[in-house]
Amino acid sequence: MEVRTLQYFLAVAEEESFTRAAARCHVAQPAISQQIRSLERELGEALFERDSRTVRLTAAGEALLPHARTVTGAVAAAKAEFAARSGLLTGTLSIGAADGVESSSLPALLGMFHRLYPGVGVRLVEGASASLVLQVRQGSLDAVFVAVPLEGFGHRVLVRDEIVALVASDQPQARAAALSLDEVSAAPLITYGSDSGLYPRLRTAFEEAEVPFRPAYATNHVALQLELVAAGVGIALAAGAARGITGDPRITVVPVTPRIPYAKALLWRSGPHSSAPLRALLDLPAPAAENSTAE
């Protein structure tokens, strides 16, 4: 069992795709598939359930996962220590951060990175998803934390979440077990602006439900969405992982049906353009993607 094979295993497990894992590891997909098959023969059990659309861990894969993270993490830590001792890794890592980054596993990943590579400065740039993605395309940012998927990027999922409805607690809808998109659209709709990475996901969900998508108030600041709901303006659709949406007696969080799941990830340009600090960050074992709601 080789460390590189375990790294491939982790990539497939985290990306839930052999194609995306190959792009992340900068190898051809057949090489990933061959290594996984070899590992499965060595262990005597299948590690992934495969069909035409999804790749998921089996019970054996789940059992291997923590051991793979421990081994690859130890190797990365050893490399990092000697890189730091010899001063080989310096420079700046520039990451764009859209809304919701504080609820993701990115802060924990950056904490690990800082301990291993204290000579690298980290620049965090806040902004709307559209402008941050453009900066990654242009090379002024190494990576960006936004909703996925986007073509032409490698990515690592850091949050799995779903959209919820925020309703004023004194309204009848607050007592519902769930709200349909028809019911949500009957009230003035408060949600993210068109420059948010979640906007296309919401628009698609409404189109699939054949319900008109007509936001009356658009803001990427969830705190403002909450205040508008509390003021009786309408119903908001927001990320379930958003900070502050629970614990406010004026607001009730209600599930939406059909569910609108989404993922947020660290994205970077595919191909041989990555900076040394970014490659070092991507070599670290990622903390498990946060799940704010049941899938």
PyMOL commands that set and color helices and strands:
alter all, ss='L'
color gray80, all
select helices_A, chain A and resi 3-15+18-25+29-43+59-85+101-103+106-116+129-138+172-175+181-185+199-208+222-230+276-283
alter helices_A, ss='H'
color red, helices_A
select strands_A, chain A and resi 48-50+55-57+91-97+120-126+143-148+153-168+179-180+189-191+215-218+235-239+251-257+261-269+290-291
alter strands_A, ss='S'
color yellow, strands_A
deselect
rebuild
show_as cartoon
